[in-house]
Structures are given as C-alpha cells and as structure tokens.
Amino acid sequence: MPKKQPVPVAFQAPPSRRKEALQYVLAGIIALGLIGWSLDSLLGTRWILPAGIVLGAVSGYYVAAAHRRTPGADRPTTGGKQPDTDKSN
C-alpha cells in the first residue's frame, strides 16, 4: 500500500483563521439576533428573530470568506504613506 501523503501546508487553514471565522459567524448571529429580537418585541411577531439568527450566520460566514480572499489580510496595517512606486519622474 502506498504511504498516505501529508496535506500540504498551503491547503491547511491556520487555527487563527478558523477562530477568526467562528468569531465573525458568532458576531453576526448575536448582532442580527438582537436586532430580530427587538423588532419582534416592537412589532409583536415571532418570525424575525429566527430569520435574524440565520441571516447573521450566513452574513458572518460571507464576511469571513471575503476576509480570507483579501490579499494581505493577515499582514498588519502600517501607518503613513505608501512609498511611491512610479519611477517615471
């Protein structure tokens, strides 16, 4: 039997990104759940809270995925101007 090859590091999500994605999803659930709960209280309905929870989870996942696709997302931002790369002057 051939040996099982390890998964390349490029295809493994670092634990910090998993934690970050979970934080985005939980923040979306909490934020939109609270908005749904308050709207349910004001309007006297019962369907906005579950819709807010589901929408919060989906939007949190979307933000986490968009953040992961952003180039240089794991690099800290530095203050100040970026160096001028135009050498035509």
Jmol script that loads the backbone (N, CA, C; Angstrom):
load data "model"
ATOM      1  N   MET A   1       0.830  -1.180   0.000  1.00  0.00           N
ATOM      2  CA  MET A   1       0.000   0.000   0.000  1.00  0.00           C
ATOM      3  C   MET A   1       0.872   1.240   0.000  1.00  0.00           C
ATOM      4  N   PRO A   2       0.494   2.221  -0.824  1.00  0.00           N
ATOM      5  CA  PRO A   2       1.296   3.452  -0.815  1.00  0.00           C
ATOM      6  C   PRO A   2       1.076   4.238   0.472  1.00  0.00           C
ATOM      7  N   LYS A   3       2.139   4.932   0.859  1.00  0.00           N
ATOM      8  CA  LYS A   3       2.052   5.752   2.059  1.00  0.00           C
ATOM      9  C   LYS A   3       1.119   6.934   1.814  1.00  0.00           C
ATOM     10  N   LYS A   4       0.376   7.294   2.834  1.00  0.00           N
ATOM     11  CA  LYS A   4      -0.513   8.444   2.731  1.00  0.00           C
ATOM     12  C   LYS A   4       0.321   9.710   2.843  1.00  0.00           C
ATOM     13  N   GLN A   5       0.202  10.573   1.838  1.00  0.00           N
ATOM     14  CA  GLN A   5       0.987  11.802   1.821  1.00  0.00           C
ATOM     15  C   GLN A   5       0.326  12.846   2.702  1.00  0.00           C
ATOM     16  N   PRO A   6       1.125  13.625   3.421  1.00  0.00           N
ATOM     17  CA  PRO A   6       0.540  14.687   4.257  1.00  0.00           C
ATOM     18  C   PRO A   6      -0.049  15.794   3.383  1.00  0.00           C
ATOM     19  N   VAL A   7      -1.019  16.457   3.930  1.00  0.00           N
ATOM     20  CA  VAL A   7      -1.645  17.573   3.230  1.00  0.00           C
ATOM     21  C   VAL A   7      -0.671  18.745   3.218  1.00  0.00           C
ATOM     22  N   PRO A   8      -0.447  19.362   2.047  1.00  0.00           N
ATOM     23  CA  PRO A   8       0.482  20.498   2.003  1.00  0.00           C
ATOM     24  C   PRO A   8       0.013  21.635   2.903  1.00  0.00           C
ATOM     25  N   VAL A   9       0.969  22.368   3.419  1.00  0.00           N
ATOM     26  CA  VAL A   9       0.674  23.457   4.345  1.00  0.00           C
ATOM     27  C   VAL A   9      -0.209  24.507   3.679  1.00  0.00           C
ATOM     28  N   ALA A  10      -0.062  24.699   2.378  1.00  0.00           N
ATOM     29  CA  ALA A  10      -0.849  25.715   1.677  1.00  0.00           C
ATOM     30  C   ALA A  10      -2.341  25.410   1.723  1.00  0.00           C
ATOM     31  N   PHE A  11      -2.710  24.147   1.881  1.00  0.00           N
ATOM     32  CA  PHE A  11      -4.120  23.774   1.896  1.00  0.00           C
ATOM     33  C   PHE A  11      -4.676  23.623   3.304  1.00  0.00           C
ATOM     34  N   GLN A  12      -3.876  23.861   4.305  1.00  0.00           N
ATOM     35  CA  GLN A  12      -4.336  23.771   5.679  1.00  0.00           C
ATOM     36  C   GLN A  12      -4.653  25.168   6.196  1.00  0.00           C
ATOM     37  N   ALA A  13      -5.827  25.317   6.771  1.00  0.00           N
ATOM     38  CA  ALA A  13      -6.188  26.609   7.349  1.00  0.00           C
ATOM     39  C   ALA A  13      -5.516  26.738   8.709  1.00  0.00           C
ATOM     40  N   PRO A  14      -4.818  27.827   8.942  1.00  0.00           N
ATOM     41  CA  PRO A  14      -4.224  28.004  10.265  1.00  0.00           C
ATOM     42  C   PRO A  14      -5.303  28.119  11.326  1.00  0.00           C
ATOM     43  N   PRO A  15      -5.022  27.687  12.545  1.00  0.00           N
ATOM     44  CA  PRO A  15      -6.029  27.758  13.600  1.00  0.00           C
ATOM     45  C   PRO A  15      -6.544  29.172  13.850  1.00  0.00           C
ATOM     46  N   SER A  16      -5.705  30.178  13.642  1.00  0.00           N
ATOM     47  CA  SER A  16      -6.154  31.547  13.886  1.00  0.00           C
ATOM     48  C   SER A  16      -7.250  31.947  12.908  1.00  0.00           C
ATOM     49  N   ARG A  17      -7.191  31.461  11.674  1.00  0.00           N
ATOM     50  CA  ARG A  17      -8.231  31.788  10.699  1.00  0.00           C
ATOM     51  C   ARG A  17      -9.537  31.074  11.042  1.00  0.00           C
ATOM     52  N   ARG A  18      -9.439  29.871  11.557  1.00  0.00           N
ATOM     53  CA  ARG A  18     -10.653  29.171  11.980  1.00  0.00           C
ATOM     54  C   ARG A  18     -11.320  29.922  13.122  1.00  0.00           C
ATOM     55  N   LYS A  19     -10.505  30.360  14.060  1.00  0.00           N
ATOM     56  CA  LYS A  19     -11.024  31.110  15.196  1.00  0.00           C
ATOM     57  C   LYS A  19     -11.632  32.428  14.726  1.00  0.00           C
ATOM     58  N   GLU A  20     -10.977  33.076  13.781  1.00  0.00           N
ATOM     59  CA  GLU A  20     -11.471  34.329  13.230  1.00  0.00           C
ATOM     60  C   GLU A  20     -12.811  34.122  12.525  1.00  0.00           C
ATOM     61  N   ALA A  21     -12.928  33.049  11.750  1.00  0.00           N
ATOM     62  CA  ALA A  21     -14.186  32.769  11.055  1.00  0.00           C
ATOM     63  C   ALA A  21     -15.309  32.494  12.053  1.00  0.00           C
ATOM     64  N   LEU A  22     -15.001  31.761  13.107  1.00  0.00           N
ATOM     65  CA  LEU A  22     -16.004  31.488  14.134  1.00  0.00           C
ATOM     66  C   LEU A  22     -16.445  32.775  14.819  1.00  0.00           C
ATOM     67  N   GLN A  23     -15.512  33.667  15.049  1.00  0.00           N
ATOM     68  CA  GLN A  23     -15.859  34.947  15.669  1.00  0.00           C
ATOM     69  C   GLN A  23     -16.778  35.772  14.767  1.00  0.00           C
ATOM     70  N   TYR A  24     -16.509  35.789  13.470  1.00  0.00           N
ATOM     71  CA  TYR A  24     -17.381  36.512  12.544  1.00  0.00           C
ATOM     72  C   TYR A  24     -18.794  35.931  12.542  1.00  0.00           C
ATOM     73  N   VAL A  25     -18.894  34.606  12.515  1.00  0.00           N
ATOM     74  CA  VAL A  25     -20.207  33.967  12.490  1.00  0.00           C
ATOM     75  C   VAL A  25     -20.963  34.240  13.785  1.00  0.00           C
ATOM     76  N   LEU A  26     -20.289  34.106  14.920  1.00  0.00           N
ATOM     77  CA  LEU A  26     -20.952  34.369  16.205  1.00  0.00           C
ATOM     78  C   LEU A  26     -21.353  35.834  16.343  1.00  0.00           C
ATOM     79  N   ALA A  27     -20.512  36.745  15.872  1.00  0.00           N
ATOM     80  CA  ALA A  27     -20.855  38.165  15.935  1.00  0.00           C
ATOM     81  C   ALA A  27     -22.070  38.467  15.069  1.00  0.00           C
ATOM     82  N   GLY A  28     -22.154  37.838  13.898  1.00  0.00           N
ATOM     83  CA  GLY A  28     -23.316  38.035  13.039  1.00  0.00           C
ATOM     84  C   GLY A  28     -24.585  37.493  13.669  1.00  0.00           C
ATOM     85  N   ILE A  29     -24.484  36.322  14.291  1.00  0.00           N
ATOM     86  CA  ILE A  29     -25.649  35.734  14.950  1.00  0.00           C
ATOM     87  C   ILE A  29     -26.123  36.620  16.096  1.00  0.00           C
ATOM     88  N   ILE A  30     -25.185  37.102  16.904  1.00  0.00           N
ATOM     89  CA  ILE A  30     -25.556  37.929  18.054  1.00  0.00           C
ATOM     90  C   ILE A  30     -26.138  39.257  17.598  1.00  0.00           C
ATOM     91  N   ALA A  31     -25.475  39.918  16.651  1.00  0.00           N
ATOM     92  CA  ALA A  31     -25.926  41.248  16.227  1.00  0.00           C
ATOM     93  C   ALA A  31     -27.299  41.185  15.555  1.00  0.00           C
ATOM     94  N   LEU A  32     -27.439  40.332  14.565  1.00  0.00           N
ATOM     95  CA  LEU A  32     -28.719  40.276  13.867  1.00  0.00           C
ATOM     96  C   LEU A  32     -29.786  39.566  14.695  1.00  0.00           C
ATOM     97  N   GLY A  33     -29.370  38.700  15.615  1.00  0.00           N
ATOM     98  CA  GLY A  33     -30.332  38.111  16.532  1.00  0.00           C
ATOM     99  C   GLY A  33     -30.919  39.150  17.476  1.00  0.00           C
ATOM    100  N   LEU A  34     -30.077  40.047  17.974  1.00  0.00           N
ATOM    101  CA  LEU A  34     -30.574  41.124  18.839  1.00  0.00           C
ATOM    102  C   LEU A  34     -31.490  42.082  18.078  1.00  0.00           C
ATOM    103  N   ILE A  35     -31.120  42.381  16.847  1.00  0.00           N
ATOM    104  CA  ILE A  35     -31.989  43.236  16.028  1.00  0.00           C
ATOM    105  C   ILE A  35     -33.320  42.533  15.773  1.00  0.00           C
ATOM    106  N   GLY A  36     -33.283  41.255  15.455  1.00  0.00           N
ATOM    107  CA  GLY A  36     -34.515  40.499  15.237  1.00  0.00           C
ATOM    108  C   GLY A  36     -35.370  40.405  16.489  1.00  0.00           C
ATOM    109  N   TRP A  37     -34.714  40.202  17.629  1.00  0.00           N
ATOM    110  CA  TRP A  37     -35.457  40.129  18.892  1.00  0.00           C
ATOM    111  C   TRP A  37     -36.149  41.451  19.197  1.00  0.00           C
ATOM    112  N   SER A  38     -35.432  42.558  18.986  1.00  0.00           N
ATOM    113  CA  SER A  38     -36.045  43.856  19.272  1.00  0.00           C
ATOM    114  C   SER A  38     -37.171  44.169  18.300  1.00  0.00           C
ATOM    115  N   LEU A  39     -37.016  43.808  17.038  1.00  0.00           N
ATOM    116  CA  LEU A  39     -38.105  44.024  16.079  1.00  0.00           C
ATOM    117  C   LEU A  39     -39.304  43.134  16.383  1.00  0.00           C
ATOM    118  N   ASP A  40     -39.039  41.906  16.817  1.00  0.00           N
ATOM    119  CA  ASP A  40     -40.142  41.031  17.233  1.00  0.00           C
ATOM    120  C   ASP A  40     -40.898  41.633  18.412  1.00  0.00           C
ATOM    121  N   SER A  41     -40.171  42.198  19.357  1.00  0.00           N
ATOM    122  CA  SER A  41     -40.817  42.816  20.520  1.00  0.00           C
ATOM    123  C   SER A  41     -41.644  44.027  20.122  1.00  0.00           C
ATOM    124  N   LEU A  42     -41.105  44.834  19.229  1.00  0.00           N
ATOM    125  CA  LEU A  42     -41.815  46.040  18.807  1.00  0.00           C
ATOM    126  C   LEU A  42     -43.038  45.736  17.945  1.00  0.00           C
ATOM    127  N   LEU A  43     -42.891  44.788  17.052  1.00  0.00           N
ATOM    128  CA  LEU A  43     -43.956  44.511  16.086  1.00  0.00           C
ATOM    129  C   LEU A  43     -44.907  43.403  16.527  1.00  0.00           C
ATOM    130  N   GLY A  44     -44.566  42.692  17.574  1.00  0.00           N
ATOM    131  CA  GLY A  44     -45.423  41.621  18.068  1.00  0.00           C
ATOM    132  C   GLY A  44     -45.433  40.391  17.182  1.00  0.00           C
ATOM    133  N   THR A  45     -44.335  40.124  16.510  1.00  0.00           N
ATOM    134  CA  THR A  45     -44.225  38.941  15.654  1.00  0.00           C
ATOM    135  C   THR A  45     -43.303  37.920  16.309  1.00  0.00           C
ATOM    136  N   ARG A  46     -43.154  36.761  15.662  1.00  0.00           N
ATOM    137  CA  ARG A  46     -42.282  35.722  16.203  1.00  0.00           C
ATOM    138  C   ARG A  46     -41.322  35.172  15.157  1.00  0.00           C
ATOM    139  N   TRP A  47     -41.323  35.703  13.951  1.00  0.00           N
ATOM    140  CA  TRP A  47     -40.508  35.124  12.892  1.00  0.00           C
ATOM    141  C   TRP A  47     -39.231  35.908  12.599  1.00  0.00           C
ATOM    142  N   ILE A  48     -39.113  37.125  13.093  1.00  0.00           N
ATOM    143  CA  ILE A  48     -37.955  37.942  12.743  1.00  0.00           C
ATOM    144  C   ILE A  48     -36.705  37.485  13.496  1.00  0.00           C
ATOM    145  N   LEU A  49     -36.839  37.037  14.724  1.00  0.00           N
ATOM    146  CA  LEU A  49     -35.677  36.552  15.486  1.00  0.00           C
ATOM    147  C   LEU A  49     -35.011  35.356  14.801  1.00  0.00           C
ATOM    148  N   PRO A  50     -35.761  34.290  14.446  1.00  0.00           N
ATOM    149  CA  PRO A  50     -35.084  33.184  13.745  1.00  0.00           C
ATOM    150  C   PRO A  50     -34.495  33.603  12.406  1.00  0.00           C
ATOM    151  N   ALA A  51     -35.188  34.490  11.691  1.00  0.00           N
ATOM    152  CA  ALA A  51     -34.646  34.979  10.417  1.00  0.00           C
ATOM    153  C   ALA A  51     -33.366  35.772  10.651  1.00  0.00           C
ATOM    154  N   GLY A  52     -33.323  36.559  11.716  1.00  0.00           N
ATOM    155  CA  GLY A  52     -32.118  37.324  12.032  1.00  0.00           C
ATOM    156  C   GLY A  52     -30.956  36.435  12.409  1.00  0.00           C
ATOM    157  N   ILE A  53     -31.238  35.369  13.135  1.00  0.00           N
ATOM    158  CA  ILE A  53     -30.172  34.437  13.515  1.00  0.00           C
ATOM    159  C   ILE A  53     -29.583  33.756  12.283  1.00  0.00           C
ATOM    160  N   VAL A  54     -30.458  33.279  11.395  1.00  0.00           N
ATOM    161  CA  VAL A  54     -29.985  32.614  10.177  1.00  0.00           C
ATOM    162  C   VAL A  54     -29.243  33.607   9.284  1.00  0.00           C
ATOM    163  N   LEU A  55     -29.810  34.791   9.098  1.00  0.00           N
ATOM    164  CA  LEU A  55     -29.160  35.809   8.277  1.00  0.00           C
ATOM    165  C   LEU A  55     -27.827  36.236   8.892  1.00  0.00           C
ATOM    166  N   GLY A  56     -27.745  36.310  10.202  1.00  0.00           N
ATOM    167  CA  GLY A  56     -26.489  36.647  10.872  1.00  0.00           C
ATOM    168  C   GLY A  56     -25.415  35.599  10.656  1.00  0.00           C
ATOM    169  N   ALA A  57     -25.807  34.329  10.707  1.00  0.00           N
ATOM    170  CA  ALA A  57     -24.834  33.256  10.478  1.00  0.00           C
ATOM    171  C   ALA A  57     -24.329  33.273   9.038  1.00  0.00           C
ATOM    172  N   VAL A  58     -25.252  33.466   8.097  1.00  0.00           N
ATOM    173  CA  VAL A  58     -24.868  33.486   6.683  1.00  0.00           C
ATOM    174  C   VAL A  58     -23.986  34.698   6.389  1.00  0.00           C
ATOM    175  N   SER A  59     -24.368  35.856   6.904  1.00  0.00           N
ATOM    176  CA  SER A  59     -23.567  37.049   6.628  1.00  0.00           C
ATOM    177  C   SER A  59     -22.207  36.975   7.331  1.00  0.00           C
ATOM    178  N   GLY A  60     -22.142  36.392   8.513  1.00  0.00           N
ATOM    179  CA  GLY A  60     -20.861  36.215   9.188  1.00  0.00           C
ATOM    180  C   GLY A  60     -19.940  35.279   8.425  1.00  0.00           C
ATOM    181  N   TYR A  61     -20.501  34.224   7.873  1.00  0.00           N
ATOM    182  CA  TYR A  61     -19.706  33.315   7.053  1.00  0.00           C
ATOM    183  C   TYR A  61     -19.220  34.014   5.791  1.00  0.00           C
ATOM    184  N   TYR A  62     -20.087  34.823   5.193  1.00  0.00           N
ATOM    185  CA  TYR A  62     -19.714  35.552   3.980  1.00  0.00           C
ATOM    186  C   TYR A  62     -18.571  36.533   4.266  1.00  0.00           C
ATOM    187  N   VAL A  63     -18.662  37.254   5.373  1.00  0.00           N
ATOM    188  CA  VAL A  63     -17.609  38.210   5.726  1.00  0.00           C
ATOM    189  C   VAL A  63     -16.299  37.472   5.998  1.00  0.00           C
ATOM    190  N   ALA A  64     -16.371  36.335   6.674  1.00  0.00           N
ATOM    191  CA  ALA A  64     -15.155  35.563   6.944  1.00  0.00           C
ATOM    192  C   ALA A  64     -14.524  35.067   5.647  1.00  0.00           C
ATOM    193  N   ALA A  65     -15.348  34.606   4.710  1.00  0.00           N
ATOM    194  CA  ALA A  65     -14.823  34.135   3.428  1.00  0.00           C
ATOM    195  C   ALA A  65     -14.254  35.288   2.616  1.00  0.00           C
ATOM    196  N   ALA A  66     -14.908  36.441   2.641  1.00  0.00           N
ATOM    197  CA  ALA A  66     -14.400  37.600   1.910  1.00  0.00           C
ATOM    198  C   ALA A  66     -13.089  38.090   2.526  1.00  0.00           C
ATOM    199  N   HIS A  67     -13.000  38.038   3.833  1.00  0.00           N
ATOM    200  CA  HIS A  67     -11.778  38.455   4.506  1.00  0.00           C
ATOM    201  C   HIS A  67     -10.629  37.507   4.178  1.00  0.00           C
ATOM    202  N   ARG A  68     -10.947  36.252   4.034  1.00  0.00           N
ATOM    203  CA  ARG A  68      -9.918  35.260   3.717  1.00  0.00           C
ATOM    204  C   ARG A  68      -9.391  35.442   2.295  1.00  0.00           C
ATOM    205  N   ARG A  69     -10.260  35.888   1.371  1.00  0.00           N
ATOM    206  CA  ARG A  69      -9.847  36.102  -0.016  1.00  0.00           C
ATOM    207  C   ARG A  69      -9.078  37.398  -0.206  1.00  0.00           C
ATOM    208  N   THR A  70      -9.124  38.305   0.747  1.00  0.00           N
ATOM    209  CA  THR A  70      -8.450  39.593   0.613  1.00  0.00           C
ATOM    210  C   THR A  70      -6.945  39.380   0.678  1.00  0.00           C
ATOM    211  N   PRO A  71      -6.208  39.849  -0.338  1.00  0.00           N
ATOM    212  CA  PRO A  71      -4.755  39.656  -0.284  1.00  0.00           C
ATOM    213  C   PRO A  71      -4.142  40.482   0.837  1.00  0.00           C
ATOM    214  N   GLY A  72      -3.243  39.870   1.556  1.00  0.00           N
ATOM    215  CA  GLY A  72      -2.554  40.561   2.635  1.00  0.00           C
ATOM    216  C   GLY A  72      -3.410  40.762   3.869  1.00  0.00           C
ATOM    217  N   ALA A  73      -4.470  39.984   4.014  1.00  0.00           N
ATOM    218  CA  ALA A  73      -5.363  40.158   5.158  1.00  0.00           C
ATOM    219  C   ALA A  73      -4.675  39.790   6.465  1.00  0.00           C
ATOM    220  N   ASP A  74      -3.682  38.917   6.387  1.00  0.00           N
ATOM    221  CA  ASP A  74      -3.022  38.504   7.616  1.00  0.00           C
ATOM    222  C   ASP A  74      -1.860  39.424   7.984  1.00  0.00           C
ATOM    223  N   ARG A  75      -1.553  40.394   7.120  1.00  0.00           N
ATOM    224  CA  ARG A  75      -0.484  41.336   7.436  1.00  0.00           C
ATOM    225  C   ARG A  75      -1.034  42.511   8.220  1.00  0.00           C
ATOM    226  N   PRO A  76      -0.335  42.950   9.237  1.00  0.00           N
ATOM    227  CA  PRO A  76      -0.819  44.119   9.970  1.00  0.00           C
ATOM    228  C   PRO A  76      -0.677  45.378   9.125  1.00  0.00           C
ATOM    229  N   THR A  77      -1.595  46.296   9.315  1.00  0.00           N
ATOM    230  CA  THR A  77      -1.524  47.541   8.576  1.00  0.00           C
ATOM    231  C   THR A  77      -0.499  48.456   9.239  1.00  0.00           C
ATOM    232  N   THR A  78       0.172  49.220   8.418  1.00  0.00           N
ATOM    233  CA  THR A  78       1.136  50.163   8.944  1.00  0.00           C
ATOM    234  C   THR A  78       0.663  51.561   8.609  1.00  0.00           C
ATOM    235  N   GLY A  79       0.944  52.494   9.454  1.00  0.00           N
ATOM    236  CA  GLY A  79       0.513  53.863   9.228  1.00  0.00           C
ATOM    237  C   GLY A  79       1.428  54.567   8.249  1.00  0.00           C
ATOM    238  N   GLY A  80       0.994  55.727   7.812  1.00  0.00           N
ATOM    239  CA  GLY A  80       1.804  56.537   6.920  1.00  0.00           C
ATOM    240  C   GLY A  80       1.507  56.279   5.463  1.00  0.00           C
ATOM    241  N   LYS A  81       2.185  57.033   4.618  1.00  0.00           N
ATOM    242  CA  LYS A  81       2.001  56.913   3.178  1.00  0.00           C
ATOM    243  C   LYS A  81       2.735  55.697   2.643  1.00  0.00           C
ATOM    244  N   GLN A  82       2.175  55.140   1.598  1.00  0.00           N
ATOM    245  CA  GLN A  82       2.858  54.063   0.901  1.00  0.00           C
ATOM    246  C   GLN A  82       3.954  54.669   0.035  1.00  0.00           C
ATOM    247  N   PRO A  83       5.056  53.980  -0.151  1.00  0.00           N
ATOM    248  CA  PRO A  83       6.123  54.532  -0.979  1.00  0.00           C
ATOM    249  C   PRO A  83       5.659  54.684  -2.424  1.00  0.00           C
ATOM    250  N   ASP A  84       6.175  55.686  -3.083  1.00  0.00           N
ATOM    251  CA  ASP A  84       5.825  55.953  -4.475  1.00  0.00           C
ATOM    252  C   ASP A  84       6.537  54.922  -5.346  1.00  0.00           C
ATOM    253  N   THR A  85       5.772  54.158  -6.104  1.00  0.00           N
ATOM    254  CA  THR A  85       6.364  53.135  -6.948  1.00  0.00           C
ATOM    255  C   THR A  85       6.518  53.590  -8.380  1.00  0.00           C
ATOM    256  N   ASP A  86       6.023  54.775  -8.710  1.00  0.00           N
ATOM    257  CA  ASP A  86       6.119  55.306 -10.063  1.00  0.00           C
ATOM    258  C   ASP A  86       7.510  55.922 -10.247  1.00  0.00           C
ATOM    259  N   LYS A  87       8.343  55.306 -11.079  1.00  0.00           N
ATOM    260  CA  LYS A  87       9.721  55.749 -11.277  1.00  0.00           C
ATOM    261  C   LYS A  87       9.878  56.604 -12.537  1.00  0.00           C
ATOM    262  N   SER A  88       8.755  57.044 -13.124  1.00  0.00           N
ATOM    263  CA  SER A  88       8.831  57.788 -14.385  1.00  0.00           C
ATOM    264  C   SER A  88       9.280  59.219 -14.203  1.00  0.00           C
ATOM    265  N   ASN A  89       9.297  59.757 -13.005  1.00  0.00           N
ATOM    266  CA  ASN A  89       9.695  61.162 -12.793  1.00  0.00           C
ATOM    267  C   ASN A  89      11.176  61.325 -12.766  1.00  0.00           C
TER     268      ASN A  89
END
end "model"
wireframe off; spacefill off
backbone 0.3
color backbone group
